[in-house]
Amino acid sequence: MLTWRKSSCSSNGEQCMQVSDSMPGIAPVRDSKEPEGPAPAIPVDAWSSFVAAVRSGELDRFAGHVEDLWANGREVWTTRATEVADHVQA
């Protein structure tokens, strides 16, 4: 079972991304509004680079698009998982 956490900068719990430190070398990430939804597993090195870029302000230019990017990524992830499941069952 994974233990999830969210940023200490998160306001009232809405529009939060959660990450788990429960898997060595992997950082599963999920949308806090959909705890049963997909949780892409990101290599820890990539996650660390992402966090560093956010902290440095390198990604500020994307600030207005984060929700759209997450929603699109979630849709793509769900579609791919469904395709794989359908293939395995066939």
N, CA, C and O atoms as CSV, one atom per row, in Angstrom:
chain,resi,resn,atom,element,x,y,z
A,1,MET,N,N,0.838,-1.182,0.000
A,1,MET,CA,C,0.000,0.000,0.000
A,1,MET,C,C,0.883,1.246,0.000
A,1,MET,O,O,1.868,1.329,0.733
A,2,LEU,N,N,0.509,2.206,-0.835
A,2,LEU,CA,C,1.283,3.434,-0.942
A,2,LEU,C,C,0.809,4.474,0.065
A,2,LEU,O,O,-0.382,4.577,0.363
A,3,THR,N,N,1.753,5.234,0.578
A,3,THR,CA,C,1.447,6.380,1.427
A,3,THR,C,C,1.640,7.624,0.579
A,3,THR,O,O,2.702,7.812,-0.014
A,4,TRP,N,N,0.623,8.477,0.515
A,4,TRP,CA,C,0.640,9.648,-0.349
A,4,TRP,C,C,0.854,10.919,0.465
A,4,TRP,O,O,0.458,11.002,1.627
A,5,ARG,N,N,1.488,11.908,-0.165
A,5,ARG,CA,C,1.655,13.228,0.456
A,5,ARG,C,C,1.453,14.295,-0.613
A,5,ARG,O,O,1.582,14.031,-1.808
A,6,LYS,N,N,1.136,15.493,-0.163
A,6,LYS,CA,C,1.013,16.610,-1.100
A,6,LYS,C,C,1.881,17.757,-0.614
A,6,LYS,O,O,2.365,17.754,0.518
A,7,SER,N,N,2.066,18.709,-1.463
A,7,SER,CA,C,2.918,19.846,-1.149
A,7,SER,C,C,2.417,20.603,0.069
A,7,SER,O,O,1.212,20.755,0.269
A,8,SER,N,N,3.352,21.074,0.877
A,8,SER,CA,C,2.978,21.917,2.018
A,8,SER,C,C,2.452,23.261,1.542
A,8,SER,O,O,1.864,24.007,2.325
A,9,CYS,N,N,2.656,23.580,0.269
A,9,CYS,CA,C,2.152,24.829,-0.311
A,9,CYS,C,C,0.714,24.703,-0.788
A,9,CYS,O,O,0.112,25.696,-1.198
A,10,SER,N,N,0.155,23.502,-0.742
A,10,SER,CA,C,-1.221,23.292,-1.192
A,10,SER,C,C,-2.169,24.044,-0.270
A,10,SER,O,O,-1.998,24.054,0.949
A,11,SER,N,N,-3.170,24.672,-0.874
A,11,SER,CA,C,-4.098,25.473,-0.081
A,11,SER,C,C,-5.097,24.590,0.651
A,11,SER,O,O,-4.735,23.910,1.612
A,12,ASN,N,N,-6.333,24.593,0.215
A,12,ASN,CA,C,-7.377,23.874,0.938
A,12,ASN,C,C,-7.605,22.457,0.408
A,12,ASN,O,O,-8.666,21.874,0.634
A,13,GLY,N,N,-6.643,21.917,-0.274
A,13,GLY,CA,C,-6.768,20.541,-0.734
A,13,GLY,C,C,-7.321,20.375,-2.131
A,13,GLY,O,O,-7.449,19.246,-2.603
A,14,GLU,N,N,-7.653,21.458,-2.807
A,14,GLU,CA,C,-8.170,21.341,-4.161
A,14,GLU,C,C,-7.045,21.527,-5.171
A,14,GLU,O,O,-6.083,22.254,-4.923
A,15,GLN,N,N,-7.178,20.868,-6.294
A,15,GLN,CA,C,-6.216,20.943,-7.385
A,15,GLN,C,C,-4.798,20.616,-6.913
A,15,GLN,O,O,-3.843,21.328,-7.225
A,16,CYS,N,N,-4.687,19.537,-6.165
A,16,CYS,CA,C,-3.388,19.119,-5.634
A,16,CYS,C,C,-2.900,17.861,-6.330
A,16,CYS,O,O,-3.675,16.971,-6.681
A,17,MET,N,N,-1.619,17.820,-6.512
A,17,MET,CA,C,-0.971,16.631,-7.022
A,17,MET,C,C,-0.330,15.963,-5.818
A,17,MET,O,O,0.274,16.637,-4.984
A,18,GLN,N,N,-0.455,14.647,-5.718
A,18,GLN,CA,C,0.140,13.904,-4.620
A,18,GLN,C,C,1.225,12.986,-5.160
A,18,GLN,O,O,1.166,12.526,-6.300
A,19,VAL,N,N,2.211,12.731,-4.318
A,19,VAL,CA,C,3.314,11.843,-4.691
A,19,VAL,C,C,3.521,10.850,-3.541
A,19,VAL,O,O,3.228,11.149,-2.383
A,20,SER,N,N,4.024,9.681,-3.883
A,20,SER,CA,C,4.318,8.672,-2.875
A,20,SER,C,C,5.817,8.406,-2.844
A,20,SER,O,O,6.477,8.336,-3.881
A,21,ASP,N,N,6.337,8.259,-1.628
A,21,ASP,CA,C,7.751,7.899,-1.442
A,21,ASP,C,C,7.893,6.422,-1.089
A,21,ASP,O,O,8.952,5.994,-0.630
A,22,SER,N,N,6.840,5.643,-1.298
A,22,SER,CA,C,6.796,4.247,-0.844
A,22,SER,C,C,7.516,3.255,-1.745
A,22,SER,O,O,7.709,2.104,-1.351
A,23,MET,N,N,7.921,3.671,-2.952
A,23,MET,CA,C,8.541,2.742,-3.895
A,23,MET,C,C,9.964,3.211,-4.224
A,23,MET,O,O,10.133,4.294,-4.784
A,24,PRO,N,N,10.972,2.432,-3.893
A,24,PRO,CA,C,12.355,2.831,-4.185
A,24,PRO,C,C,12.575,3.075,-5.682
A,24,PRO,O,O,12.264,2.223,-6.516
A,25,GLY,N,N,13.111,4.242,-6.001
A,25,GLY,CA,C,13.453,4.563,-7.380
A,25,GLY,C,C,12.306,5.047,-8.245
A,25,GLY,O,O,12.522,5.457,-9.385
A,26,ILE,N,N,11.077,5.005,-7.716
A,26,ILE,CA,C,9.889,5.394,-8.486
A,26,ILE,C,C,9.076,6.389,-7.661
A,26,ILE,O,O,8.961,6.248,-6.444
A,27,ALA,N,N,8.516,7.391,-8.329
A,27,ALA,CA,C,7.647,8.366,-7.673
A,27,ALA,C,C,6.273,8.320,-8.334
A,27,ALA,O,O,6.045,9.021,-9.320
A,28,PRO,N,N,5.349,7.504,-7.807
A,28,PRO,CA,C,3.988,7.524,-8.337
A,28,PRO,C,C,3.352,8.887,-8.045
A,28,PRO,O,O,3.546,9.454,-6.970
A,29,VAL,N,N,2.596,9.400,-9.008
A,29,VAL,CA,C,1.966,10.717,-8.879
A,29,VAL,C,C,0.489,10.564,-9.215
A,29,VAL,O,O,0.132,9.828,-10.135
A,30,ARG,N,N,-0.382,11.266,-8.463
A,30,ARG,CA,C,-1.812,11.198,-8.755
A,30,ARG,C,C,-2.483,12.534,-8.460
A,30,ARG,O,O,-1.918,13.402,-7.794
A,31,ASP,N,N,-3.684,12.675,-8.966
A,31,ASP,CA,C,-4.530,13.836,-8.731
A,31,ASP,C,C,-5.292,13.574,-7.436
A,31,ASP,O,O,-5.964,12.549,-7.319
A,32,SER,N,N,-5.202,14.475,-6.468
A,32,SER,CA,C,-5.850,14.257,-5.174
A,32,SER,C,C,-7.367,14.178,-5.286
A,32,SER,O,O,-8.021,13.585,-4.428
A,33,LYS,N,N,-7.933,14.771,-6.339
A,33,LYS,CA,C,-9.383,14.714,-6.526
A,33,LYS,C,C,-9.841,13.356,-7.044
A,33,LYS,O,O,-11.027,13.032,-6.977
A,34,GLU,N,N,-8.900,12.554,-7.561
A,34,GLU,CA,C,-9.224,11.235,-8.097
A,34,GLU,C,C,-8.263,10.191,-7.526
A,34,GLU,O,O,-7.432,9.652,-8.256
A,35,PRO,N,N,-8.372,9.904,-6.227
A,35,PRO,CA,C,-7.417,8.988,-5.602
A,35,PRO,C,C,-7.444,7.573,-6.178
A,35,PRO,O,O,-6.466,6.837,-6.041
A,36,GLU,N,N,-8.530,7.187,-6.811
A,36,GLU,CA,C,-8.599,5.859,-7.431
A,36,GLU,C,C,-8.213,5.907,-8.910
A,36,GLU,O,O,-8.219,4.879,-9.588
A,37,GLY,N,N,-7.881,7.092,-9.409
A,37,GLY,CA,C,-7.522,7.262,-10.814
A,37,GLY,C,C,-6.095,6.805,-11.081
A,37,GLY,O,O,-5.443,6.229,-10.210
A,38,PRO,N,N,-5.618,7.067,-12.290
A,38,PRO,CA,C,-4.265,6.621,-12.659
A,38,PRO,C,C,-3.195,7.326,-11.828
A,38,PRO,O,O,-3.370,8.471,-11.411
A,39,ALA,N,N,-2.102,6.634,-11.600
A,39,ALA,CA,C,-0.963,7.178,-10.867
A,39,ALA,C,C,0.306,6.828,-11.638
A,39,ALA,O,O,0.969,5.834,-11.340
A,40,PRO,N,N,0.639,7.656,-12.636
A,40,PRO,CA,C,1.847,7.368,-13.420
A,40,PRO,C,C,3.076,7.233,-12.513
A,40,PRO,O,O,3.251,8.011,-11.575
A,41,ALA,N,N,3.908,6.257,-12.797
A,41,ALA,CA,C,5.133,6.020,-12.031
A,41,ALA,C,C,6.285,6.714,-12.737
A,41,ALA,O,O,6.639,6.361,-13.861
A,42,ILE,N,N,6.863,7.695,-12.076
A,42,ILE,CA,C,7.927,8.509,-12.664
A,42,ILE,C,C,9.253,8.156,-11.984
A,42,ILE,O,O,9.309,8.077,-10.757
A,43,PRO,N,N,10.317,7.942,-12.758
A,43,PRO,CA,C,11.616,7.676,-12.131
A,43,PRO,C,C,11.992,8.819,-11.180
A,43,PRO,O,O,11.769,9.990,-11.490
A,44,VAL,N,N,12.561,8.472,-10.027
A,44,VAL,CA,C,12.880,9.468,-9.000
A,44,VAL,C,C,13.789,10.570,-9.543
A,44,VAL,O,O,13.611,11.734,-9.185
A,45,ASP,N,N,14.750,10.237,-10.391
A,45,ASP,CA,C,15.641,11.266,-10.950
A,45,ASP,C,C,14.854,12.292,-11.753
A,45,ASP,O,O,15.108,13.493,-11.651
A,46,ALA,N,N,13.900,11.822,-12.551
A,46,ALA,CA,C,13.068,12.742,-13.346
A,46,ALA,C,C,12.194,13.588,-12.429
A,46,ALA,O,O,12.036,14.788,-12.656
A,47,TRP,N,N,11.622,12.970,-11.391
A,47,TRP,CA,C,10.784,13.713,-10.444
A,47,TRP,C,C,11.606,14.784,-9.731
A,47,TRP,O,O,11.147,15.914,-9.568
A,48,SER,N,N,12.812,14.433,-9.308
A,48,SER,CA,C,13.687,15.399,-8.633
A,48,SER,C,C,14.019,16.571,-9.551
A,48,SER,O,O,14.052,17.719,-9.108
A,49,SER,N,N,14.263,16.286,-10.819
A,49,SER,CA,C,14.537,17.352,-11.787
A,49,SER,C,C,13.322,18.255,-11.966
A,49,SER,O,O,13.456,19.474,-12.064
A,50,PHE,N,N,12.138,17.653,-12.008
A,50,PHE,CA,C,10.902,18.423,-12.135
A,50,PHE,C,C,10.717,19.344,-10.924
A,50,PHE,O,O,10.428,20.529,-11.085
A,51,VAL,N,N,10.883,18.803,-9.719
A,51,VAL,CA,C,10.727,19.607,-8.498
A,51,VAL,C,C,11.732,20.754,-8.480
A,51,VAL,O,O,11.381,21.876,-8.114
A,52,ALA,N,N,12.969,20.489,-8.869
A,52,ALA,CA,C,13.997,21.537,-8.909
A,52,ALA,C,C,13.618,22.634,-9.901
A,52,ALA,O,O,13.812,23.818,-9.627
A,53,ALA,N,N,13.078,22.241,-11.049
A,53,ALA,CA,C,12.666,23.226,-12.059
A,53,ALA,C,C,11.499,24.075,-11.550
A,53,ALA,O,O,11.453,25.278,-11.809
A,54,VAL,N,N,10.572,23.473,-10.841
A,54,VAL,CA,C,9.454,24.229,-10.265
A,54,VAL,C,C,9.979,25.215,-9.239
A,54,VAL,O,O,9.609,26.389,-9.263
A,55,ARG,N,N,10.835,24.754,-8.338
A,55,ARG,CA,C,11.376,25.625,-7.281
A,55,ARG,C,C,12.188,26.787,-7.839
A,55,ARG,O,O,12.171,27.881,-7.276
A,56,SER,N,N,12.895,26.562,-8.933
A,56,SER,CA,C,13.737,27.615,-9.513
A,56,SER,C,C,12.944,28.624,-10.343
A,56,SER,O,O,13.467,29.671,-10.723
A,57,GLY,N,N,11.665,28.298,-10.625
A,57,GLY,CA,C,10.848,29.189,-11.445
A,57,GLY,C,C,10.967,28.904,-12.932
A,57,GLY,O,O,10.362,29.594,-13.752
A,58,GLU,N,N,11.742,27.892,-13.278
A,58,GLU,CA,C,11.960,27.555,-14.682
A,58,GLU,C,C,10.659,27.216,-15.416
A,58,GLU,O,O,10.567,27.401,-16.629
A,59,LEU,N,N,9.657,26.724,-14.688
A,59,LEU,CA,C,8.401,26.309,-15.310
A,59,LEU,C,C,7.274,27.320,-15.133
A,59,LEU,O,O,6.125,27.027,-15.465
A,60,ASP,N,N,7.584,28.500,-14.617
A,60,ASP,CA,C,6.551,29.511,-14.363
A,60,ASP,C,C,5.761,29.877,-15.610
A,60,ASP,O,O,4.579,30.209,-15.516
A,61,ARG,N,N,6.384,29.822,-16.755
A,61,ARG,CA,C,5.698,30.210,-17.997
A,61,ARG,C,C,4.532,29.263,-18.321
A,61,ARG,O,O,3.664,29.595,-19.127
A,62,PHE,N,N,4.522,28.094,-17.690
A,62,PHE,CA,C,3.453,27.131,-17.927
A,62,PHE,C,C,2.354,27.188,-16.865
A,62,PHE,O,O,1.403,26.408,-16.920
A,63,ALA,N,N,2.471,28.089,-15.915
A,63,ALA,CA,C,1.581,28.104,-14.751
A,63,ALA,C,C,0.105,28.121,-15.126
A,63,ALA,O,O,-0.690,27.475,-14.442
A,64,GLY,N,N,-0.291,28.813,-16.156
A,64,GLY,CA,C,-1.685,28.880,-16.539
A,64,GLY,C,C,-2.192,27.644,-17.245
A,64,GLY,O,O,-3.391,27.523,-17.501
A,65,HIS,N,N,-1.296,26.722,-17.565
A,65,HIS,CA,C,-1.677,25.556,-18.369
A,65,HIS,C,C,-1.586,24.233,-17.617
A,65,HIS,O,O,-1.853,23.180,-18.195
A,66,VAL,N,N,-1.219,24.266,-16.358
A,66,VAL,CA,C,-0.977,23.033,-15.625
A,66,VAL,C,C,-2.224,22.157,-15.555
A,66,VAL,O,O,-2.133,20.953,-15.792
A,67,GLU,N,N,-3.380,22.724,-15.237
A,67,GLU,CA,C,-4.610,21.921,-15.131
A,67,GLU,C,C,-4.946,21.277,-16.474
A,67,GLU,O,O,-5.345,20.113,-16.516
A,68,ASP,N,N,-4.788,22.023,-17.577
A,68,ASP,CA,C,-5.047,21.459,-18.900
A,68,ASP,C,C,-4.081,20.319,-19.217
A,68,ASP,O,O,-4.482,19.288,-19.757
A,69,LEU,N,N,-2.813,20.511,-18.880
A,69,LEU,CA,C,-1.820,19.469,-19.138
A,69,LEU,C,C,-2.118,18.222,-18.318
A,69,LEU,O,O,-2.023,17.108,-18.832
A,70,TRP,N,N,-2.478,18.396,-17.047
A,70,TRP,CA,C,-2.781,17.246,-16.190
A,70,TRP,C,C,-4.007,16.509,-16.711
A,70,TRP,O,O,-4.007,15.281,-16.796
A,71,ALA,N,N,-5.058,17.260,-17.063
A,71,ALA,CA,C,-6.282,16.628,-17.558
A,71,ALA,C,C,-6.001,15.847,-18.839
A,71,ALA,O,O,-6.478,14.723,-18.997
A,72,ASN,N,N,-5.233,16.431,-19.750
A,72,ASN,CA,C,-4.901,15.747,-20.994
A,72,ASN,C,C,-4.053,14.509,-20.715
A,72,ASN,O,O,-4.288,13.454,-21.304
A,73,GLY,N,N,-3.076,14.627,-19.830
A,73,GLY,CA,C,-2.233,13.491,-19.489
A,73,GLY,C,C,-3.033,12.378,-18.859
A,73,GLY,O,O,-2.799,11.205,-19.149
A,74,ARG,N,N,-3.984,12.727,-17.992
A,74,ARG,CA,C,-4.830,11.734,-17.346
A,74,ARG,C,C,-5.673,11.009,-18.386
A,74,ARG,O,O,-5.846,9.793,-18.310
A,75,GLU,N,N,-6.205,11.760,-19.368
A,75,GLU,CA,C,-7.019,11.150,-20.423
A,75,GLU,C,C,-6.188,10.185,-21.263
A,75,GLU,O,O,-6.633,9.078,-21.566
A,76,VAL,N,N,-4.989,10.602,-21.638
A,76,VAL,CA,C,-4.108,9.749,-22.439
A,76,VAL,C,C,-3.742,8.499,-21.644
A,76,VAL,O,O,-3.772,7.392,-22.182
A,77,TRP,N,N,-3.396,8.666,-20.364
A,77,TRP,CA,C,-3.007,7.534,-19.515
A,77,TRP,C,C,-4.157,6.533,-19.402
A,77,TRP,O,O,-3.949,5.328,-19.540
A,78,THR,N,N,-5.364,7.031,-19.152
A,78,THR,CA,C,-6.534,6.163,-19.008
A,78,THR,C,C,-6.831,5.425,-20.311
A,78,THR,O,O,-7.142,4.235,-20.300
A,79,THR,N,N,-6.733,6.139,-21.436
A,79,THR,CA,C,-6.975,5.523,-22.744
A,79,THR,C,C,-5.969,4.407,-22.999
A,79,THR,O,O,-6.349,3.326,-23.450
A,80,ARG,N,N,-4.705,4.651,-22.720
A,80,ARG,CA,C,-3.661,3.640,-22.946
A,80,ARG,C,C,-3.882,2.421,-22.044
A,80,ARG,O,O,-3.737,1.281,-22.486
A,81,ALA,N,N,-4.232,2.667,-20.786
A,81,ALA,CA,C,-4.464,1.550,-19.857
A,81,ALA,C,C,-5.642,0.705,-20.335
A,81,ALA,O,O,-5.603,-0.521,-20.236
A,82,THR,N,N,-6.682,1.344,-20.849
A,82,THR,CA,C,-7.848,0.621,-21.358
A,82,THR,C,C,-7.462,-0.197,-22.583
A,82,THR,O,O,-7.894,-1.342,-22.718
A,83,GLU,N,N,-6.661,0.367,-23.473
A,83,GLU,CA,C,-6.216,-0.357,-24.662
A,83,GLU,C,C,-5.412,-1.595,-24.287
A,83,GLU,O,O,-5.589,-2.658,-24.882
A,84,VAL,N,N,-4.533,-1.458,-23.305
A,84,VAL,CA,C,-3.711,-2.590,-22.855
A,84,VAL,C,C,-4.609,-3.653,-22.251
A,84,VAL,O,O,-4.462,-4.836,-22.559
A,85,ALA,N,N,-5.542,-3.247,-21.391
A,85,ALA,CA,C,-6.450,-4.203,-20.746
A,85,ALA,C,C,-7.277,-4.938,-21.798
A,85,ALA,O,O,-7.468,-6.150,-21.701
A,86,ASP,N,N,-7.764,-4.218,-22.794
A,86,ASP,CA,C,-8.554,-4.845,-23.862
A,86,ASP,C,C,-7.714,-5.857,-24.636
A,86,ASP,O,O,-8.200,-6.932,-24.988
A,87,HIS,N,N,-6.466,-5.519,-24.898
A,87,HIS,CA,C,-5.566,-6.399,-25.629
A,87,HIS,C,C,-5.281,-7.672,-24.835
A,87,HIS,O,O,-5.257,-8.770,-25.391
A,88,VAL,N,N,-5.066,-7.515,-23.538
A,88,VAL,CA,C,-4.746,-8.668,-22.692
A,88,VAL,C,C,-5.936,-9.611,-22.600
A,88,VAL,O,O,-5.762,-10.829,-22.581
A,89,GLN,N,N,-7.143,-9.059,-22.541
A,89,GLN,CA,C,-8.345,-9.881,-22.425
A,89,GLN,C,C,-8.677,-10.595,-23.724
A,89,GLN,O,O,-9.348,-11.627,-23.700
A,90,ALA,N,N,-8.226,-10.076,-24.852
A,90,ALA,CA,C,-8.580,-10.652,-26.165
A,90,ALA,C,C,-7.910,-11.987,-26.400
A,90,ALA,O,O,-8.104,-12.598,-27.451
